[in-house]
């Protein structure tokens, strides 16, 4: 058989092409990081010329010539902050010094550009080196032993400049990665200085602070000192990380005792005690990462107890006379107590500040409830699927709610009301769920009687005309708080001039390779889920307020197996937008419609992604037999009837809505929905009388923003971001 003459050349060409492509990519990458390559090349060349690559610099006289530090500056060696940047003390350090510079400087240069990265790293290095020398010069005039000891040390390397560049480049990242990177840098610098306290730890802390301040300036923005806003997921990550760090610190101190600024930090415990303590911290970190309420309670109790015990021991140590060891030296546990207290206080602060993120029930409790049927939530879901509910009903099954179960004489559940309690007010969410209007009326009255017996005011939020009519019949007031946008699916066709923007979105998506994926979020590939979380974290961080709740869900709610998500995904598997849809059940459990909940997009992604996602979902749900979709009624966006008795509440809702409009775009969202030509159904708030309005207003604010303080609201109100790309997305 004659061989195909094209086989060998084809294989060789393919291999050569692959190698050529890889080399071309490396060449292009190298051209983008000239400053980084120049720094690393200078390190290696000087290492060869001075033989420092194989002969330890710290054992040679050359160290005094090139190394920087307070002794060098006092001796008039002004060039050392520059010369010392390109050396390592021992040959083994060249790998982390040169490799770290290559990675950290290279990444920063790719993010910032050559000029900005050079400015950030050089300034950070000089401020770190000279600032540390100045700080130690001042502190060495005291009797502080650590300052005297550290002031006599010489150092080399460019690690401070590299860390400053990374800190500056963090300004180019989008939330949540920007906050995560800054948190890691700050935590590293602080703990390293407290627990280790070497000269370069002082330099690193100063350099990182310079980099954080320079980053926004280099990008043409004004630096602002503000607390970051974290979602529930981020709070869990932070809390979990702190407890992991605590475990690592315990182990490191056992094997490598430190002698930091506050004195010697050693572990007097035996190995078993250290390992058990570390294991407890890791176990708590695991539970906090899952948002466990029980773990949060245990962790908070341990952190509080540790802080109290530490303070008591510190006071006793300060009041007690100094003790002497066998050599006659003064022995004190104050440094250890203070250093340990830093982590305890950090843990406690994070647990308290992020308390709303830790509401998940334990797996054992959940399994027990499923086995015994004792869970009110499970009972409520069962009633909802049996009797059906309104477009708001599934929101009432979210774990943050409580459920009032109305039972018959024989104990059989007849119906329920989902509610939350804030500011002394029981806020019922949506219509009651029961078999018929008469039973629903009985459920309403039983709920009011029960809550008022406990001294609570009662209001019904986002309810239909049926509940409003019941309220009027029982002497209650009502006000229109929203108009729900409903799209009927059976006859839906995107034809005509009024549907032009929707058709354009669908056509552009097809042209750009954007496809619609629908399913349960928990069942989707990990890569897609990670992108959905990142988009959500970016949206939360950009708003300046904590993640909203009550009738507004997030990724945690979207992970519910009964909830369907729609994703806009391109050919590179990049998620450009996400929507989540809550089921609307008819009697018997059949899903007759879907209610829109989460709707968020990737900044700078496919621009008409929201139109594409909603239109695609409508077409998909219609094929599945659903009769309608609800685009929800934008909370705090309402049209009043102008009567005097409702004016006070309408003004209150208007003011609250206006304060949060720049952040959440409720009214802009309502305008956006009109592209889909929906019909509108009124949504009401039913309340006892006008005297209860102030308390109801505060309760609604607390319900929507459970983690926001008055300071958060005031700070957010000063912002004026009204980017059309972030309309509730």
Buried (B, 14 or more C-beta within 10 A) or exposed (E): EEEEEEEEEEEEEEEEEEEEEEEEEEEEEEEEBEBBBEBBEBBEEBBEEBEBBEEBBBEEEBBEBBBBBBBBBEEEBEEBBBBBBBBBBEBEBBEEBBEBBBBBBBBBBBBBBBEBBBBBBBBBBBBBBBBBBBBBBEBBEEEBEBBBBBBEBBBBBBBBBBBBBBBBBBBBBBBBBBBBBBBEBBBBBBBBBBBBBBBBBBBBBBBBBBBBBBBBBBBEEEEEEEEBBBBBBBBBBBBBBBBBBBBBBBBBBBEEEBBBBBBBBBBEBEEEEBBEBBEBBBBBBBBBBEBBBBBBEBBBEBBBEBBEEBEEBBEEBEEEEEEEEEEEEEEBBEBBBBBBBBBBBBBBEBBEBBBBBBBBBBEEEBEEBEEEEEBBBBBBBBBBBBBBBBBBBBBBBBEBBBBBBBEEEEEEBBBBBBBBBBBBBBBBBBBBBBBEEEBBBBBBBBBBEBBEEEEBBBBBBBBBEBBBBBBEEEEBBBBBBBBBBBBBBEEBEBEEEEBEEBBEBBEBBEEEEBBBBBEBBEEBEEEBBEBBBBBBBBBBBBBBBBBBBBBBBBBBBBBBEBBBBBBBBBEEEBBBBBBBBBBBBBEEEEBBBBBBBBBBBBEEBBBBBBBBBBBBBBBBBBEEEBBBBBBBBBBBBBEBEEEEEBBBBBEBBBEBBEBBBBBBBBBBBBEBBEBBBBEBBBBBBBBBEBEBBEBBBBBBBBBBBBBBEEEBBEBBBEEEEEEEEBBBB
